[in-house]
Amino acid sequence: MPSRRDRKRGKKAEGKRAKKGLFARTALFYRQIIAELRKVVWPTRSELTQYTTVVVVFVVVVMGLVASMDYGFSKLSLWVFG
């Protein structure tokens, strides 16, 4: 471990905790990404179709709700303010 004076002067630590180069850090980053992606449980085709259908139906229902509220509020404001 470097002394307090060495740390204060900005000298690099040597050994296990030494800073790696740009390419080494980038390679490590991508290796970690690939390792995490291997842990992912990917949905089957039927599950994906089912999830997509649920999302699309939900979005259409919310769009209808918002559109009907917008129409109602516009008619109400027209009736109140003429």
Distance bins in CASP14 RR format, pairs under 12 A and 6 or more apart:
PFRMAT RR
TARGET T0000
AUTHOR 0000-0000-0000
RMODE 2
METHOD distances of the structure
MODEL  1
1 7 0 0 0 0 1 0 0 0 0 0 0
1 11 0 0 0 0 0 1 0 0 0 0 0
1 13 1 0 0 1 0 0 0 0 0 0 0
1 14 0 0 0 0 1 0 0 0 0 0 0
1 15 0 0 0 0 1 0 0 0 0 0 0
1 16 0 0 0 0 0 1 0 0 0 0 0
1 17 0 0 0 0 1 0 0 0 0 0 0
1 18 0 0 0 0 0 1 0 0 0 0 0
2 8 0 0 0 0 1 0 0 0 0 0 0
2 9 0 0 0 0 1 0 0 0 0 0 0
2 10 0 0 0 0 1 0 0 0 0 0 0
2 11 1 0 0 1 0 0 0 0 0 0 0
2 12 0 0 0 0 1 0 0 0 0 0 0
2 13 1 0 1 0 0 0 0 0 0 0 0
2 14 1 0 0 1 0 0 0 0 0 0 0
2 15 0 0 0 0 0 1 0 0 0 0 0
2 17 0 0 0 0 1 0 0 0 0 0 0
2 18 0 0 0 0 0 1 0 0 0 0 0
3 9 0 0 0 0 1 0 0 0 0 0 0
3 10 0 0 0 0 0 1 0 0 0 0 0
3 11 0 0 0 0 1 0 0 0 0 0 0
3 13 0 0 0 0 0 1 0 0 0 0 0
4 10 0 0 0 0 0 1 0 0 0 0 0
4 11 0 0 0 0 0 1 0 0 0 0 0
5 11 0 0 0 0 1 0 0 0 0 0 0
6 12 0 0 0 0 1 0 0 0 0 0 0
6 13 0 0 0 0 1 0 0 0 0 0 0
6 14 0 0 0 0 1 0 0 0 0 0 0
7 13 0 0 0 0 1 0 0 0 0 0 0
7 17 0 0 0 0 0 1 0 0 0 0 0
10 19 0 0 0 0 0 1 0 0 0 0 0
11 18 0 0 0 0 0 1 0 0 0 0 0
11 19 0 0 0 0 0 1 0 0 0 0 0
12 18 1 0 0 1 0 0 0 0 0 0 0
12 19 1 0 0 1 0 0 0 0 0 0 0
12 20 0 0 0 0 0 1 0 0 0 0 0
12 21 0 0 0 0 0 1 0 0 0 0 0
13 19 1 0 0 1 0 0 0 0 0 0 0
13 20 0 0 0 0 0 1 0 0 0 0 0
18 24 0 0 0 0 0 1 0 0 0 0 0
19 25 0 0 0 0 1 0 0 0 0 0 0
20 26 0 0 0 0 1 0 0 0 0 0 0
20 27 0 0 0 0 1 0 0 0 0 0 0
20 28 1 0 0 1 0 0 0 0 0 0 0
20 29 0 0 0 0 0 1 0 0 0 0 0
21 27 0 0 0 0 1 0 0 0 0 0 0
21 28 0 0 0 0 1 0 0 0 0 0 0
21 29 0 0 0 0 0 1 0 0 0 0 0
22 28 0 0 0 0 0 1 0 0 0 0 0
22 29 0 0 0 0 0 1 0 0 0 0 0
23 29 0 0 0 0 0 1 0 0 0 0 0
23 30 0 0 0 0 0 1 0 0 0 0 0
24 30 0 0 0 0 0 1 0 0 0 0 0
24 31 0 0 0 0 0 1 0 0 0 0 0
25 31 0 0 0 0 0 1 0 0 0 0 0
25 32 0 0 0 0 0 1 0 0 0 0 0
26 32 0 0 0 0 0 1 0 0 0 0 0
26 33 0 0 0 0 0 1 0 0 0 0 0
27 33 0 0 0 0 0 1 0 0 0 0 0
27 34 0 0 0 0 0 1 0 0 0 0 0
28 34 0 0 0 0 0 1 0 0 0 0 0
28 35 0 0 0 0 0 1 0 0 0 0 0
29 35 0 0 0 0 0 1 0 0 0 0 0
29 36 0 0 0 0 0 1 0 0 0 0 0
30 36 0 0 0 0 0 1 0 0 0 0 0
30 37 0 0 0 0 0 1 0 0 0 0 0
31 37 0 0 0 0 0 1 0 0 0 0 0
31 38 0 0 0 0 0 1 0 0 0 0 0
32 38 0 0 0 0 0 1 0 0 0 0 0
32 39 0 0 0 0 0 1 0 0 0 0 0
33 39 0 0 0 0 0 1 0 0 0 0 0
33 40 0 0 0 0 0 1 0 0 0 0 0
34 40 0 0 0 0 0 1 0 0 0 0 0
41 47 0 0 0 0 0 1 0 0 0 0 0
42 48 0 0 0 0 1 0 0 0 0 0 0
43 49 0 0 0 0 1 0 0 0 0 0 0
43 50 0 0 0 0 1 0 0 0 0 0 0
43 51 1 0 0 1 0 0 0 0 0 0 0
43 52 0 0 0 0 1 0 0 0 0 0 0
44 50 0 0 0 0 1 0 0 0 0 0 0
44 51 0 0 0 0 0 1 0 0 0 0 0
45 51 0 0 0 0 0 1 0 0 0 0 0
45 52 0 0 0 0 0 1 0 0 0 0 0
46 52 0 0 0 0 0 1 0 0 0 0 0
46 53 0 0 0 0 0 1 0 0 0 0 0
47 53 0 0 0 0 0 1 0 0 0 0 0
47 54 0 0 0 0 0 1 0 0 0 0 0
48 54 0 0 0 0 0 1 0 0 0 0 0
48 55 0 0 0 0 0 1 0 0 0 0 0
49 55 0 0 0 0 0 1 0 0 0 0 0
49 56 0 0 0 0 0 1 0 0 0 0 0
50 56 0 0 0 0 0 1 0 0 0 0 0
50 57 0 0 0 0 0 1 0 0 0 0 0
51 57 0 0 0 0 0 1 0 0 0 0 0
51 58 0 0 0 0 0 1 0 0 0 0 0
52 58 0 0 0 0 0 1 0 0 0 0 0
52 59 0 0 0 0 0 1 0 0 0 0 0
53 59 0 0 0 0 0 1 0 0 0 0 0
53 60 0 0 0 0 0 1 0 0 0 0 0
54 60 0 0 0 0 0 1 0 0 0 0 0
54 61 0 0 0 0 0 1 0 0 0 0 0
55 61 0 0 0 0 0 1 0 0 0 0 0
55 62 0 0 0 0 0 1 0 0 0 0 0
56 62 0 0 0 0 0 1 0 0 0 0 0
56 63 0 0 0 0 0 1 0 0 0 0 0
57 63 0 0 0 0 0 1 0 0 0 0 0
57 64 0 0 0 0 0 1 0 0 0 0 0
58 64 0 0 0 0 0 1 0 0 0 0 0
58 65 0 0 0 0 0 1 0 0 0 0 0
59 65 0 0 0 0 0 1 0 0 0 0 0
59 66 0 0 0 0 0 1 0 0 0 0 0
60 66 0 0 0 0 0 1 0 0 0 0 0
60 67 0 0 0 0 0 1 0 0 0 0 0
61 67 0 0 0 0 0 1 0 0 0 0 0
61 68 0 0 0 0 0 1 0 0 0 0 0
62 68 0 0 0 0 0 1 0 0 0 0 0
62 69 0 0 0 0 0 1 0 0 0 0 0
63 69 0 0 0 0 0 1 0 0 0 0 0
63 70 0 0 0 0 0 1 0 0 0 0 0
64 70 0 0 0 0 1 0 0 0 0 0 0
64 71 0 0 0 0 1 0 0 0 0 0 0
65 71 0 0 0 0 0 1 0 0 0 0 0
65 72 0 0 0 0 0 1 0 0 0 0 0
66 72 0 0 0 0 0 1 0 0 0 0 0
66 73 0 0 0 0 0 1 0 0 0 0 0
67 73 0 0 0 0 0 1 0 0 0 0 0
67 74 0 0 0 0 0 1 0 0 0 0 0
68 74 0 0 0 0 0 1 0 0 0 0 0
68 75 0 0 0 0 0 1 0 0 0 0 0
69 75 0 0 0 0 0 1 0 0 0 0 0
69 76 0 0 0 0 0 1 0 0 0 0 0
70 76 0 0 0 0 0 1 0 0 0 0 0
70 77 0 0 0 0 0 1 0 0 0 0 0
71 77 0 0 0 0 0 1 0 0 0 0 0
71 78 0 0 0 0 0 1 0 0 0 0 0
72 78 0 0 0 0 1 0 0 0 0 0 0
72 79 0 0 0 0 1 0 0 0 0 0 0
72 80 0 0 0 0 0 1 0 0 0 0 0
73 79 0 0 0 0 0 1 0 0 0 0 0
73 80 0 0 0 0 0 1 0 0 0 0 0
73 81 0 0 0 0 0 1 0 0 0 0 0
74 80 0 0 0 0 0 1 0 0 0 0 0
74 81 0 0 0 0 0 1 0 0 0 0 0
74 82 0 0 0 0 0 1 0 0 0 0 0
75 81 0 0 0 0 0 1 0 0 0 0 0
75 82 0 0 0 0 0 1 0 0 0 0 0
76 82 0 0 0 0 0 1 0 0 0 0 0
END
